[in-house]
Amino acid sequence: MLGFILEWQVLYTTQLTQKAKKYHDGILKVLIYGLPGRQAILYDETRTQLDSKFLKKEETITAGESMKFDGHIVGIIELRDHKPLKDTNVDGRNCYKQNIMPSKNHNEHLAEWNVMYTTQVTQKAKKFHDGVLKLASCGSQGREEATLLAEDGKILILNL
């Protein structure tokens, strides 16, 4: 099975109900492997595991957003690193990137687009940035995932 690990710099708190919260530096690792496999694991700054959960398919992890674990609230700061996992799929057919060129068949679509994006959704005057939107197809059922990258290649949004 082919997959990868995303590592995010985060701030976390155990104070779920208090108005004034004390946050701590931490690391969030997201393991992505196969159809059901998206697991988020929260670590403190000494890399001691604090909490973990499996992500629902509609859950996305985005810088500037927050997410809830059973015992923690986690604020996502920025993506630190992403590493491929060891390929344990013998024939390598489980996950692949589409490299489909446009053709007369309108059901096909590109794997990569140059796009402009903004984070200023509610403002009238928006500042746009250049980026890349990539589409990959994974699994035997052809589940698709979309990734938005900044111009420098930094992953901004990963939607599985």
PECOR-V619669 format. One line per field, one symbol per residue. phi: phi as a letter, one per 40 degrees, with the letter a starting at -180 (. if undefined). psi: psi as a letter, one per 40 degrees, with the letter a starting at -180 (. if undefined). burial: b if it has 24 or more other ideal C-beta (glycine too) atoms within 12 Angstrom, else e. Layout:
# PECOR-V619669
phi: ???
psi: ???
burial: ???
This chain:
# PECOR-V619669
phi: .baabbbbcbbbacccbcccbbbbcabbbbcbagcccbbbbcbcccgccbaaaccccccbbbdgcbabbdbabbcccaccabbccccbcccgccaaccbcccacccccaccabcbbbbbccccccbbbbcabbbbbbbgccgcbbbbbbcdcgcccabbb
psi: hhaihhhihihiiegdeidhihiiiahhhhhhhadeghhhhhiaeefhhdiiihiidehihhheiiihideihhhhcihdihiiihhehdeeedhihhfhiiaeheeiiiehihihiiegdeidhihiiiahhihihiieefhiihhhiideehhdhhh.
burial: bbbbbbbbebbbbeeeeeeeeeeeebbbbbbbbbeebbbbbbbeeeeeebbeeebeeeebbbbeebbebeebbbbbeebeeeeeeeeeeeeeebbeeeeeeeeeeeeeeeeeeeeeeeeeeeeeeeeeeebbbbbbbbbeeeeebbbbbeeeeebbbbbb
